[in-house]
Amino acid sequence: MNGKGDAPRPLSVSQKQFEDNWERIFHSKEKKLEQKRTELQADIDKVRQKLDELIITSQEKESYDAPPGSEVDTGIHPRVDEDGNTIEHTAC
């Protein structure tokens, strides 16, 4: 079936130049975004690792008591007297 629109228009630039321009225009943004995502994920991983180290250190020193129901719950909660003084730490 031949008719109007069957043949591609002639290019005023070479196919290689056309592909290079296409890559430069449309894919450079994607590459930059992917690179930024990778950098941000690396930063997030570093922060999580440092947080884990701090939690472990704090647990070893028994100085960290996350509130019950929090995302990080050590299972150790202080008992306090009526004046608010810590009596001992108990496992819940």
C-alpha positions, 0 to 999 in steps of 0.5 A: 500500500503506497500513499502519502506518508509512506516514505520518511522525510529526507534528513538534513543531517546524517543519521549519526548526527541525528542520534547524537542530538537525540541522545544529548537532548533527551537522555542527558537529563535521565543520566543526570537524574540517575546519577543524583539518585545514586548519590542520594541513595549512597548518602542515605545508606551512610546515614542509616549505617551511622544511625545503626552504629549509634543505636548499638553503642547507646544500647551497649551503654544502656543510655538509649530508651526509645519510646514504646511503639516507636520505630526503633524499640530496644525493648528496654524501658526505665521504671520511674518512681513518683518523683520521676527518678529512674529506678531501673531499666526493665525489659518489656 
